[in-house]
Amino acid sequence: MCGIVGLFLKDPKLEPRLGAMLTDMLITMTDRGPDSAGIAIYSDSKTGHGKITVQSATPDVDFKNLDADLGAALGKPVLMLVKSTHAVLEVPAGQLDAARSALTALRPGIKVMSSGEGIEIYKEVGLPKDVAARFEVAKMHGTHGIGHTRMATESAVTTMGAHPFSTGPDQCLVHNGSLSNHNGVRRELKRLGMTFETENDTEVGAAFVSHKLQEGETLGQALEATLTDLDGFFTFVVGTKDGFGVVRDPIACKPAVMAETDQYVAFGSEYRALVNLPGIESARVWEPEPATVYFWER
C-alpha cells in the first residue's frame, strides 16, 4: 500500500499555503499507510545559510544547548528551532558537512533527517494527522514538497524507517512498492562510498538517485536509470532543491494520478488526495505512464 503526495507550486501566491495543502493531501491518504508518516518541505534559502534537520528520541536531553555547542564547534553562531522531536539548525552554507560531523561527536544519539539550503524533513511513527499536527506542518510556507504515509511490509515501524529518505543535499525520495534487488544495489553503492542508516529498500532507491546526481547526471537522467538498474514494483517521487520528479516502473501496478494547472503540479496515489486543491475542477488530470519520467523545476 503506502500513500504518496506531492505539490510543486508555480504561483508564488500559494506558497504561504503549501504546508496546509500538503497536510490535507497527506491525511486523505491515511488508510493507505497508518503506521508512520513524513513530509519534506522546500523553501527559499536564506543567502549564505543552510539547514540541518535532526531528530532525537530524547529531545529534552539532546537539544539542550545544542545550538551553543554546535556554534562553538564551528566557530560561527548557529540558530535552532525545536519542533517536538525534531530541530532545525541554521548554519553557514559552507559548513554543512562540518556541522554534520560535529553533531555526531556532540550528540551521538541524534539522527539527521535532511540537510541543504532549502529542505526540512519531519517524520515519525503515528497517524498522518498526528504527525502533521506535532510539527505544525500546516503553518509552513514553501515552494514545493512531498509526503508519505507508510504501511510497513519489509522492515520495522520506526522513525528511521518512515519516508521521505534523504541521502544527498536538498534531496529526498518517497516510494510505494518493493525493490527486489535492493541488497545488491546497496552493496555496490557502499563500495562507491554511499552510507546507509537502515535496511529499508527505499533508502537504497534514494541513495541510487543521489549517487547519479553526484556523478553529474540530471534528475531526469537519474530517474531514467532507475528503470534499468532497479528491479521490482515502484512509484518514486523525488524532491530536489529546484523541483520534483515522478517515475513508475514498467508494469506500473502501484496507483498514481497527477494534476496540473497554471498554479501548481500535484501528485497523489489516488485522486481523492487532490480533490481539495484550488482549481482542481479545471485541472489537466492524468495517470502517469509506465516507465516514463516526469519532472518540474523552478
SVG drawing of the C-alpha trace seen along z (x, -y; Angstrom):
<svg xmlns="http://www.w3.org/2000/svg" viewBox="-15 -36 51 45">
<polyline fill="none" stroke="black" stroke-width="0.4" points="0.0,0.0 1.5,-3.3 0.3,-6.7 2.3,-9.4 1.5,-13.1 3.5,-15.9 2.9,-19.5 5.0,-21.9 3.9,-25.5 4.1,-27.6 2.2,-30.5 4.2,-32.3 0.9,-33.4 0.2,-29.9 3.5,-29.5 2.0,-30.5 -0.5,-27.7 1.9,-24.9 2.0,-23.2 -1.7,-23.4 -2.4,-21.9 0.1,-19.1 -1.2,-18.3 -4.7,-17.9 -3.5,-15.7 -1.5,-13.5 -4.3,-13.0 -6.5,-11.9 -4.1,-9.0 -4.2,-7.8 -5.8,-4.4 -3.0,-3.6 -0.4,-3.9 -1.4,-4.4 1.8,-3.3 4.0,-6.3 4.2,-9.5 6.6,-12.1 6.8,-15.2 9.6,-17.2 9.1,-21.0 11.3,-23.1 11.5,-26.9 13.7,-29.6 17.0,-29.5 18.5,-32.4 21.5,-33.7 24.7,-32.2 23.0,-29.7 22.0,-26.1 19.7,-23.9 20.1,-20.6 17.0,-18.9 17.7,-16.5 15.6,-14.0 16.0,-12.7 14.3,-10.1 15.3,-12.2 14.9,-15.8 15.0,-17.3 18.5,-16.0 19.9,-16.2 18.6,-19.6 19.6,-21.3 22.2,-23.9 22.8,-22.2 22.9,-25.5 25.5,-26.9 27.6,-23.7 27.5,-23.4 28.2,-27.1 31.3,-26.7 32.5,-23.7 32.1,-25.6 33.3,-29.0 30.1,-30.6 26.7,-31.3 24.0,-28.6 20.3,-29.2 17.9,-26.4 14.2,-25.9 12.8,-23.0 9.7,-21.2 8.8,-18.3 11.3,-15.5 12.9,-17.5 15.1,-20.6 16.2,-22.7 19.7,-24.1 20.7,-27.0 24.4,-27.1 26.7,-28.8 26.1,-27.2 29.8,-26.3 29.9,-24.4 27.1,-21.9 29.4,-18.9 31.5,-20.2 28.3,-20.7 27.1,-17.1 30.5,-15.7 30.4,-17.9 26.8,-16.7 28.0,-13.1 30.5,-13.9 28.4,-16.3 25.2,-14.3 25.7,-10.7 22.0,-9.9 20.5,-12.3 19.7,-11.4 20.0,-13.7 16.7,-13.8 18.0,-16.2 20.5,-18.9 20.8,-21.5 19.8,-25.0 16.0,-24.7 14.9,-21.3 13.3,-20.3 12.1,-16.8 9.7,-15.8 8.8,-12.2 7.6,-10.0 5.6,-6.9 1.9,-7.6 -1.1,-8.6 -0.6,-11.3 -2.9,-13.8 -1.0,-13.4 2.5,-13.6 1.4,-16.7 0.0,-18.4 3.0,-17.5 5.3,-19.5 2.7,-22.2 3.2,-21.4 0.0,-23.2 1.7,-26.5 4.7,-26.1 5.4,-28.1 7.3,-26.8 7.7,-26.3 7.2,-22.5 7.1,-19.4 6.4,-15.7 4.8,-13.4 4.3,-9.8 2.1,-7.6 3.6,-4.2 2.2,-0.7 5.4,1.3 5.9,4.6 9.6,5.3 11.1,3.5 10.1,2.4 7.8,-0.5 10.3,-3.1 11.1,-6.8 14.1,-6.0 12.0,-3.5 9.5,-6.2 9.7,-8.2 11.0,-10.6 14.6,-9.3 17.3,-11.9 20.6,-10.7 22.1,-13.9 21.9,-17.7 18.4,-19.0 17.4,-15.6 14.7,-13.2 12.6,-10.3 9.3,-8.6 8.3,-5.2 5.3,-3.0 6.2,0.6 9.0,3.0 12.5,3.4 13.7,6.9 17.4,6.2 18.0,3.6 20.6,5.7 22.8,6.0 22.4,2.3 23.2,1.4 26.4,3.3 27.5,1.6 26.6,-1.8 28.5,-1.2 31.5,-0.3 31.1,-3.6 31.1,-5.5 27.4,-5.8 26.3,-5.3 23.0,-3.9 21.1,-4.3 18.6,-1.4 17.9,1.8 14.9,0.2 14.7,0.8 13.5,-2.8 16.7,-4.2 18.5,-2.3 16.3,-3.9 17.1,-7.4 20.8,-6.6 20.8,-5.4 19.3,-8.6 21.7,-10.7 24.7,-8.9 23.6,-9.5 23.1,-13.2 26.6,-13.3 28.0,-11.9 26.6,-14.9 23.5,-13.4 20.3,-15.5 17.3,-14.5 15.7,-13.2 18.7,-11.0 18.8,-9.7 15.2,-8.7 15.6,-7.1 18.4,-4.9 16.0,-3.5 14.1,-1.8 17.1,0.2 19.1,0.7 16.3,1.2 14.1,4.3 10.7,4.5 7.4,2.6 7.8,-1.1 6.4,-4.6 9.0,-7.1 8.5,-10.8 11.8,-12.6 12.4,-16.1 15.3,-18.4 16.1,-22.0 14.6,-23.1 11.6,-20.8 10.3,-17.2 10.1,-14.3 8.0,-11.2 8.7,-7.7 6.8,-4.4 8.2,-1.0 7.4,0.6 4.5,2.6 3.1,-0.4 0.8,1.6 1.0,-1.0 -1.7,-3.6 -0.8,-7.2 -2.5,-10.3 -1.3,-13.8 -2.9,-17.2 -1.6,-20.4 -2.9,-24.0 -1.3,-27.3 -0.8,-27.4 0.7,-24.0 1.5,-20.4 0.2,-17.8 0.7,-14.1 -1.4,-11.6 -1.6,-7.9 -5.3,-8.4 -7.4,-11.2 -9.0,-11.8 -5.7,-13.3 -6.2,-16.1 -9.9,-17.0 -9.5,-20.0 -6.8,-21.7 -7.7,-25.1 -9.0,-24.9 -8.8,-21.1 -12.1,-21.0 -10.4,-22.7 -7.0,-21.0 -5.5,-18.7 -5.6,-15.3 -3.9,-12.1 -2.3,-8.9 1.5,-8.9 2.6,-6.4 4.7,-3.4 8.5,-3.7 8.1,-7.4 9.9,-10.2 8.1,-13.4 9.8,-16.3 9.2,-20.0 11.8,-22.5 11.9,-26.2"/>
</svg>
